[in-house]
Amino acid sequence: MLFQKTRLNKILFLLCIFTLTSISSLAKSDTEKKGLIRKAEKKVDSLCDAFGKHMGSNTKKALAVSMEALTLADSIGYTFGRINAKRKIADSYFISGEYEKALTYAFEGLNNVKVALANGDLDKSDKEYKSLMAKTQRSIGLIYSALDYHSLALKYYGKAEKIFLQQKNAEYALAKIYSNKAVVYIDNKEMEFAETMLLKANTIFKQQKDPNAKTSLASNYTNLSVIHQYLKNSNLRIAYLDSATQIFKKFKVYGALISTMHNQAIYSLSQHDYEGAHSALGKAEIELKVFKNKLLLSRNTFLRAKTYGLQGKVALAEKIMVDELKNARALLFTSNAEDICKSLIQLYDHQNNTENLIKYKSILLDLQANKEQYQDKKAILEEKYAKQFDEQADLFDFKENLYKKSSGIVIAIFGLLAAQLIALIILFNRKKSITLNQI
């Protein structure tokens, strides 16, 4: 009998050891799994950060690291990383001039934020997701600004600004919004508003140690040079442009550097300095071999043709512009196409070439009509995504309210049960007291 009890105790002891070992092993396995997931999440964040290193010099690399980040984020279910990667992809397509794709990814990312909130994948109190929303809205504003949809651009800049104003230490982000708004004001020839925004932004940029603040400052110098060219303040224009060029060269921001060279060429043309214009465009062409941007290349080709035309090389200018007009229309570069058309109209008007004059006036009218249709198409696309965005916001609010109501009901039920329990205790104590008294 004693032997059986001892044997049973040994078996129970071994089972306890086995159980504890299994639990420990599972806990260790779970810890290792969480460690691997966190490592993968850090990899996603690292890839998204790497985008910033490449976006000014290698658009293909910037897109590649962003796509890799999205694939990895999807594979591990990293919600924040997925949304952030989509914003980076949108920015990659934007800087390479592929605006349709850029807009699609940006809106997808914005909508994903609301879906994640509704599903509880992101914490509503988390400041990071609010910054991510604002940055995505800013990206959408940039795309609309590039497409000359100024009201939509200002709408999304306003959304982003509203979020950043509610956050601490968001001065740098706000400065970027002010800079973006200034570009819209310049396009609308509201130079006073534009200059105010740029100077306000520059005050912030000069206080920042981040190298990105320096390149942002340079971009603002470029835009200030445009303003002062419009206002015919030559000295200020040249000073701002020189400052911008030096910074862009130092930090190898090729896209902005090319745009600056285009501004130099335009200014040279206004001064009838054709050799100066060719020199600036030649330098831009060298950079475009590294920084392959179709929109900037199209602009460079047009400016080269315009320079030839002003030099009196009309046949060469005409050939280049006719070819580039086809290219610009195929790529939906509406502003470039309109500028080329206007130059051809001036050319044929000067030649008294009635046939071609009528032809290109007709094409210009067609372009302007298509631009309106394209704008309507974009507005429909924007409205479609905005509707989904609002629906997800409503869904989140509904779930949040439902949670609050459910919590209230649960609390009420617990309160009722507690009251009943207290009543039963009191009743039991009374009965016990009566019984004791009777005894």
Residue pairs with C-beta under 8 A, 6 or more apart in sequence:
37 76
37 78
40 72
40 75
40 76
40 78
41 76
41 78
41 81
43 72
44 69
44 72
44 73
44 76
44 78
44 81
44 84
44 85
45 81
45 84
47 65
47 66
47 68
47 69
47 72
47 85
48 65
48 66
48 69
48 81
48 84
48 85
48 88
50 65
51 62
51 65
51 66
51 69
51 88
51 91
51 92
52 212
54 61
54 62
54 65
55 62
55 91
55 92
55 95
56 215
56 251
56 252
56 253
56 254
56 255
56 256
57 252
57 253
57 254
57 290
57 291
58 290
58 291
59 92
59 95
59 96
59 291
59 292
59 293
60 292
62 88
62 91
62 92
62 95
63 89
63 92
63 93
63 96
65 88
66 85
66 88
66 89
66 91
66 92
67 85
67 89
69 81
69 84
69 85
69 88
70 82
70 85
70 86
70 89
72 78
72 81
73 79
73 81
73 82
73 84
73 85
74 82
79 112
79 116
79 121
79 122
80 116
80 122
80 128
80 129
80 132
82 112
83 109
83 112
83 113
83 116
83 129
83 132
83 136
84 109
84 132
86 105
86 106
86 108
86 109
86 112
87 105
87 106
87 109
87 132
87 135
87 136
87 139
89 105
90 101
90 102
90 103
90 104
90 105
90 106
90 109
90 136
90 139
90 143
91 102
91 139
92 102
93 99
93 101
93 102
93 105
94 102
94 139
94 142
94 143
94 146
95 255
95 293
96 292
96 293
96 294
97 293
97 294
97 295
97 296
97 331
97 333
99 143
99 146
99 147
99 332
100 332
102 139
102 143
103 140
103 143
103 144
103 378
103 381
106 136
106 139
106 140
106 143
107 140
107 381
107 382
107 385
107 389
109 136
110 133
110 136
110 137
110 140
110 385
110 389
111 385
111 388
111 389
111 392
113 122
113 129
113 132
113 133
113 136
114 389
114 392
114 393
114 395
114 396
115 121
115 392
116 122
116 129
117 124
117 129
117 392
117 396
118 392
118 395
118 396
118 399
122 129
123 129
124 400
127 167
130 163
130 166
130 167
131 163
131 164
131 167
131 170
131 173
133 163
134 159
134 160
134 161
134 163
134 164
134 173
135 160
135 173
137 156
137 157
137 159
137 160
137 163
138 156
138 157
138 160
138 176
138 177
138 180
140 156
141 152
141 153
141 154
141 155
141 156
141 157
141 160
141 180
142 153
142 180
144 150
144 152
144 153
144 156
144 378
145 153
145 180
145 183
145 184
145 187
147 334
147 375
147 378
148 187
148 334
148 335
148 371
149 375
149 378
149 379
150 184
150 187
150 188
152 378
152 379
152 382
153 180
153 184
154 181
154 184
157 177
157 180
157 181
157 184
160 173
160 177
161 174
161 177
164 170
164 173
164 174
164 177
165 174
167 173
171 204
171 207
172 204
172 205
172 208
172 210
172 213
174 204
175 200
175 201
175 202
175 204
175 205
175 213
175 216
176 201
176 216
178 197
178 198
178 200
178 201
179 197
179 198
179 201
179 216
179 219
179 220
179 223
181 197
182 193
182 194
182 195
182 197
182 198
182 201
182 220
182 223
183 194
183 223
185 191
185 193
185 194
185 197
186 194
186 223
186 226
186 227
189 230
191 227
191 230
191 231
194 223
194 227
195 224
195 227
198 220
198 223
198 224
198 227
201 216
201 220
202 217
202 220
205 213
205 214
205 216
205 217
205 220
206 213
206 217
211 251
214 247
214 251
215 247
215 248
215 251
215 253
215 256
217 247
218 243
218 244
218 246
218 247
218 248
218 251
218 253
218 256
219 244
219 256
221 240
221 241
221 243
221 244
221 247
222 240
222 241
222 244
222 256
222 259
222 260
222 263
224 236
224 240
225 236
225 237
225 238
225 240
225 241
225 244
225 263
226 263
228 234
228 236
228 237
228 240
229 237
229 263
229 267
229 270
237 267
241 260
241 263
241 264
241 267
244 256
244 260
245 257
245 260
245 261
245 264
247 253
248 254
248 256
248 257
248 260
249 257
254 287
254 290
254 291
255 291
255 293
255 296
257 287
258 284
258 287
258 288
258 291
258 293
258 296
258 300
259 296
261 280
261 281
261 283
261 284
261 287
262 280
262 281
262 284
262 296
262 299
262 300
262 303
264 276
264 280
265 276
265 277
265 280
265 281
265 284
265 303
265 307
266 277
266 303
268 274
268 276
268 277
268 279
268 280
269 277
269 303
269 306
269 307
269 310
272 310
274 307
274 310
274 311
277 303
277 307
278 304
278 307
281 300
281 303
281 304
281 307
284 296
284 300
285 300
288 296
288 297
288 300
294 331
294 333
295 331
295 333
295 336
298 324
298 327
298 328
298 331
298 333
298 336
299 336
301 320
301 324
301 327
302 321
302 324
302 328
302 336
302 339
302 340
302 343
304 320
305 316
305 317
305 320
305 321
305 324
305 340
305 343
306 317
306 321
306 343
308 314
308 316
308 317
308 320
309 317
309 318
309 321
309 343
309 347
314 347
314 351
317 347
318 344
318 347
321 340
321 343
321 344
321 347
322 344
324 336
324 340
325 337
325 340
325 341
325 344
325 363
328 334
328 336
328 337
328 340
329 337
329 367
332 374
334 367
334 370
334 371
334 374
337 367
338 364
338 367
338 368
338 371
341 360
341 363
341 364
341 367
342 364
344 356
344 360
345 357
345 360
345 361
345 364
348 356
348 357
348 360
349 357
